[in-house]
Amino acid sequence: MKAVILIFSLLCLSLSVFSQRGAEIGVMGGSGYYIGEYNRTHFNNRRLYMGVLYRYNLNDRFAFRLNTGYSDIDVRDKPLLANGPIVYSNGFHRNIWDVSVSSEFNFRSFLVRKTKKSSWWSPYMYLGVGALGADKKFFVSIPAGVGVKFNLFRQLSWGIEWGTRKLFTDKIDRLTDAWGTGETNFIYNKDWFFVAGVTLTYRFSSDPVCHF
């Protein structure tokens, strides 16, 4: 409940502070999941992900994007093989905060609302830098993802996207190199967090008035 209140507060704040021409404010809903020692399969152990986003469109191809969201990881009752005398706990649960700033690129000309030169839809990709909070600790992340966005009606657009938050740590699951394989491999010995969902955004027109 606290997460819902905080996200709604951030949305209202964004409406009053960032409402300017070329800007979009929106929400995202979907699922989040972690990849690490306790979970090796994509789209397994998914949990609800809720977020808000702010997008500033530089032109019909490039935009800057601020994203914040909340989810959790719940992989309890997932036993790991013991490492000699070391016996690991059967899974874990952690609350997750996701904050990131990214650059977004449209593969087709795309504007909301649609103009004569722009398309009704476009694939896009994003890449940036962020932080992933797990309980009371924050870890640096690399947000990257792909999606497809569509003009919906007038100033509204919606999209479908899937992305990762690549971490520089192996401690989201409170384990560090559980089987002694070495923690130097960035791809395989660091934790990942993935987000898949649907976005709904509103683009402000010239000189908007926010009633929040």
C-alpha positions in Angstrom: 0.0 0.0 0.0 2.9 2.4 0.8 4.4 1.7 -2.6 1.1 2.6 -4.4 0.8 5.9 -2.4 4.4 6.8 -3.2 4.1 6.1 -6.9 0.8 8.1 -7.1 2.5 11.0 -5.3 5.4 10.9 -7.8 3.0 10.9 -10.6 1.2 14.0 -9.3 4.5 15.7 -8.7 5.7 15.0 -12.2 2.4 16.4 -13.6 3.0 19.7 -11.9 6.8 20.0 -12.4 7.4 18.4 -15.8 4.3 19.4 -17.8 5.8 21.1 -20.8 5.7 20.9 -24.5 7.4 17.7 -25.8 7.0 16.0 -22.4 5.1 12.8 -21.6 4.1 11.4 -18.3 2.8 7.9 -17.9 2.4 4.7 -15.9 3.7 1.2 -16.4 2.3 -2.1 -15.2 3.5 -5.6 -15.7 5.8 -8.1 -14.0 9.4 -8.2 -12.8 11.6 -11.1 -12.1 15.2 -11.9 -11.0 17.9 -14.1 -12.6 20.5 -15.4 -10.2 21.4 -18.4 -8.1 17.8 -19.1 -7.1 16.3 -18.6 -10.5 17.9 -19.4 -13.8 14.8 -19.3 -16.1 13.4 -16.3 -17.8 9.8 -15.3 -16.9 9.8 -17.7 -13.9 8.8 -16.4 -10.5 7.3 -13.2 -11.9 6.0 -10.6 -9.5 3.9 -7.5 -10.0 5.8 -4.4 -11.2 4.3 -0.9 -11.0 6.0 2.3 -12.1 5.7 5.8 -13.5 7.8 7.3 -16.3 8.6 10.8 -17.6 9.7 11.1 -21.2 11.1 14.3 -22.9 11.0 14.1 -26.6 13.9 15.9 -28.3 12.4 15.1 -31.7 10.6 12.3 -33.5 13.5 9.9 -33.0 15.2 10.6 -29.7 14.0 11.1 -26.1 15.3 11.2 -22.6 13.4 9.0 -20.1 13.1 8.9 -16.3 11.7 5.8 -14.8 10.9 4.7 -11.3 9.1 1.5 -10.2 8.4 -0.9 -7.4 8.3 -4.7 -7.3 9.6 -7.6 -5.2 11.4 -10.9 -5.5 9.8 -13.9 -4.0 11.7 -17.2 -4.5 11.1 -18.8 -1.2 11.1 -22.6 -0.9 13.8 -22.9 -3.6 16.5 -25.0 -2.2 20.1 -24.8 -3.4 22.7 -27.5 -3.5 25.0 -27.4 -0.5 28.6 -26.3 -1.1 30.5 -28.8 1.1 29.7 -27.9 4.7 27.9 -24.7 3.6 24.1 -25.1 3.5 22.1 -22.3 1.9 18.7 -21.0 2.9 15.6 -22.1 0.9 15.1 -19.0 -1.2 14.5 -15.4 -0.1 12.1 -12.4 -0.4 13.2 -8.8 -1.0 11.4 -5.6 -1.9 12.7 -3.9 -5.1 12.9 -0.2 -6.1 13.9 0.6 -9.6 15.2 4.1 -10.6 16.8 4.9 -14.0 17.6 7.6 -16.5 17.8 6.4 -20.2 18.1 7.6 -23.8 15.4 6.3 -26.0 15.6 5.8 -29.8 12.6 5.3 -32.1 13.4 3.1 -35.2 10.6 5.0 -37.1 9.5 8.6 -37.0 7.1 8.8 -34.1 5.2 11.7 -32.5 2.3 12.0 -30.1 -0.1 13.1 -31.4 0.6 11.9 -34.9 1.7 14.3 -37.6 1.8 13.8 -41.4 5.5 12.7 -41.3 5.3 10.4 -38.3 4.1 6.8 -38.0 1.2 5.4 -36.0 3.7 3.0 -34.4 7.4 2.4 -33.9 9.8 -0.1 -32.4 12.2 1.5 -29.9 15.1 0.7 -27.6 16.5 2.4 -24.5 19.9 2.4 -22.7 20.9 4.3 -19.6 22.1 4.1 -16.0 20.2 3.6 -12.8 20.0 2.1 -9.3 18.2 -0.9 -8.0 17.2 -0.8 -4.3 16.8 -4.1 -2.5 15.5 -3.5 1.0 17.7 -0.8 2.4 20.7 -1.2 0.0 21.1 0.3 -3.5 23.1 -1.1 -6.3 24.2 0.4 -9.6 22.3 -0.9 -12.7 22.4 -0.7 -16.4 18.8 -0.4 -17.8 18.4 -1.6 -21.3 15.4 -2.8 -23.3 13.2 -2.9 -26.4 9.6 -2.2 -27.1 6.9 -1.1 -29.5 4.8 2.1 -29.0 1.6 3.1 -30.6 -0.5 6.3 -31.0 -3.7 5.6 -29.1 -5.9 8.7 -29.2 -4.9 12.4 -29.5 -2.2 12.9 -26.8 -2.3 9.3 -25.6 0.1 6.5 -26.5 0.7 3.0 -25.3 3.5 0.5 -25.6 4.7 -2.9 -24.8 8.3 -3.4 -23.6 10.8 -5.8 -22.1 14.0 -4.8 -20.5 16.7 -5.7 -18.0 18.5 -4.0 -15.1 21.9 -5.5 -15.3 23.7 -5.3 -11.9 27.3 -5.1 -10.9 26.7 -7.3 -7.8 26.0 -10.9 -7.0 24.3 -10.0 -3.6 20.7 -9.3 -4.5 19.9 -12.9 -3.3 22.3 -12.4 -0.3 24.7 -14.9 -1.9 28.2 -14.1 -3.3 29.7 -16.7 -5.6 27.9 -19.6 -3.9 29.9 -22.4 -5.6 33.3 -20.7 -5.7 33.4 -20.2 -9.5 34.9 -16.7 -9.2 33.0 -13.4 -9.3 34.8 -11.8 -12.2 32.4 -12.8 -15.0 30.1 -9.9 -15.5 27.5 -11.9 -17.5 27.2 -15.0 -15.4 28.3 -14.1 -11.9 26.2 -11.0 -11.4 22.5 -10.8 -10.7 19.9 -9.5 -13.2 16.5 -8.0 -12.8 14.0 -7.9 -15.7 10.8 -6.0 -16.3 8.1 -6.7 -18.9 4.9 -4.7 -19.1 2.6 -2.2 -20.8 3.0 1.6 -20.7 0.3 4.3 -21.1 1.5 7.9 -21.5 0.0 11.3 -22.0 1.9 14.0 -24.0 1.4 17.6 -22.9 0.4 20.1 -25.5 1.7 23.7 -25.6 1.2 25.7 -22.4 -0.6 23.0 -20.5 -2.4 23.6 -17.2 -2.1 20.9 -14.6 -5.1 20.4 -12.3 -3.5 18.2 -9.7 
